[in-house]
Amino acid sequence: MDLAALSSRDGGFYVPAFIVRVDGRSLVDDLSIGVSQVDVDLTLGAAGRFSFTVVDTYDMEKRMFLSAQGSPVLDVLKFGAAVTIGVGYGDRASLVPIMSGLITEITTSFSQDGSPELAIAGYDHLFGLTLGKVSKSWKKASDSDVVSKRCGSGRRATSRTAS
């Protein structure tokens, strides 16, 4: 039996697919930047994390990471760049995004046996809430004074009762 017959009999073959968009542009389709692996880690109660590996972009003569179009890869893959990742099966154009976030980590790997690679990682938009802690206390202040100060009105709140 040939592959076409098997495909029609079994409802088509499911081929894993992914799409990585940086600042709204697909790395593979729009920018000609090769991506070999994508990982997304979504955990309840924590910031989601993503990572992907950029391959076949290092130009040995120019000693730079360049796209197939000749543009510097690190101009696109920079700290704070917005990333959206979609995974699934079939056509990349129809994949639904499962993660959006920001690049927070760029790592290079220069192996002895292969071409240098870039490992890009980051977190979803909850990441900013995990950085630091700010607290303030008010002694000898009423609840309405605290609300007024936090809301920025600077005026003392007064309460009225209907008579």
C-alpha positions in Angstrom: 0.0 0.0 0.0 1.4 3.5 -0.9 1.5 6.5 1.5 -1.3 8.3 -0.3 -3.7 5.4 0.3 -2.6 5.1 4.0 -3.0 8.8 4.5 -6.6 8.8 3.1 -7.5 5.7 5.0 -6.2 7.0 8.3 -7.4 10.6 8.0 -4.0 12.0 7.1 -0.8 11.9 8.9 -0.3 14.1 11.9 3.0 16.0 11.7 4.1 17.9 14.7 4.5 21.6 13.9 5.4 24.8 15.7 5.6 28.5 15.0 7.8 31.0 16.8 7.0 34.7 16.3 9.2 37.5 17.5 7.7 41.0 17.5 4.9 39.6 15.3 7.2 38.0 12.6 7.7 34.2 12.1 11.3 33.3 12.6 11.2 30.5 10.0 8.8 31.9 7.4 9.4 35.7 7.5 13.0 36.0 8.8 14.6 32.8 7.4 16.0 31.8 10.8 16.2 28.1 11.5 14.6 26.7 14.7 15.2 23.1 15.7 13.5 22.7 19.0 10.7 24.4 21.0 9.8 23.8 24.6 7.0 25.4 26.5 6.5 24.9 30.3 3.1 26.0 31.7 2.8 25.4 35.4 -0.2 26.3 37.6 0.6 29.1 39.9 3.9 30.1 38.3 5.1 32.1 35.3 5.2 30.1 32.1 8.6 29.5 30.5 9.6 28.9 26.9 12.8 28.1 25.1 13.9 27.4 21.6 17.1 26.6 19.7 18.3 28.6 16.7 20.4 26.6 14.3 22.4 27.0 11.1 22.8 30.8 11.5 26.5 31.2 12.3 28.6 32.7 9.5 32.2 31.5 10.1 33.7 34.1 7.8 31.9 37.1 9.3 31.9 35.5 12.8 28.3 36.5 13.4 24.9 34.9 13.7 23.1 35.8 10.4 19.8 34.8 8.9 19.6 33.3 5.5 18.8 36.9 4.3 22.0 38.2 5.8 20.6 40.2 8.6 22.0 39.9 12.1 20.0 37.4 14.2 20.7 39.1 17.5 19.0 42.3 16.2 15.8 40.3 16.2 16.4 38.0 19.2 17.1 40.6 21.8 16.3 40.9 25.5 12.7 42.0 26.0 11.5 41.1 22.5 7.9 39.9 22.4 7.6 36.2 21.6 4.5 34.1 20.7 4.7 30.4 20.3 2.1 28.1 18.8 2.4 24.3 18.7 0.3 21.5 17.3 -0.1 19.4 14.2 -0.5 20.2 10.6 -0.2 23.6 8.9 1.9 26.2 10.8 -0.4 29.0 9.7 -3.4 27.5 11.5 -1.6 26.8 14.8 -3.1 28.4 17.9 -0.7 30.3 20.2 -0.2 28.7 23.6 2.4 31.1 25.0 3.3 34.7 24.7 6.1 36.4 26.7 9.4 38.1 26.6 13.0 37.0 25.9 15.0 37.0 29.1 17.9 34.7 28.3 20.2 34.2 25.3 22.8 31.5 25.5 25.4 30.5 22.9 26.8 27.0 22.3 30.0 26.5 20.4 30.5 22.8 20.1 33.6 21.2 18.7 31.6 18.9 16.3 28.9 21.2 14.9 27.8 24.6 14.0 27.3 27.2 16.8 23.8 27.5 18.1 21.7 30.0 20.1 19.4 29.0 22.9 16.7 31.5 23.5 14.5 31.4 26.6 12.0 33.6 28.4 8.9 33.8 30.5 5.3 34.8 30.0 4.0 38.2 31.1 3.5 37.0 34.7 7.3 37.1 35.1 7.4 40.8 36.0 5.2 40.1 39.0 7.9 37.7 40.4 10.6 40.4 40.5 11.0 42.0 43.9 8.5 42.9 46.5 7.2 46.2 47.6 5.4 46.8 50.8 4.4 49.8 52.8 2.6 50.2 56.1 0.8 53.1 57.6 0.7 53.6 61.4 -2.0 55.7 63.0 -3.8 56.2 59.7 -7.5 55.4 58.9 -8.5 53.1 56.1 -9.8 56.1 54.1 -6.4 57.9 54.5 -4.6 54.9 53.2 -7.0 54.6 50.2 -6.6 58.2 49.4 -2.8 58.0 49.5 -2.7 54.9 47.3 -5.2 56.3 44.8 -3.1 59.4 44.5 -5.8 61.9 45.2 -3.9 63.4 48.1 -7.1 64.5 49.7 -8.5 63.0 52.8 -11.5 60.8 52.1 -14.7 61.6 54.0 -17.6 59.4 54.5 -21.2 60.7 54.6 -24.2 59.0 56.0 -27.7 59.6 54.7 -30.0 61.2 57.2 
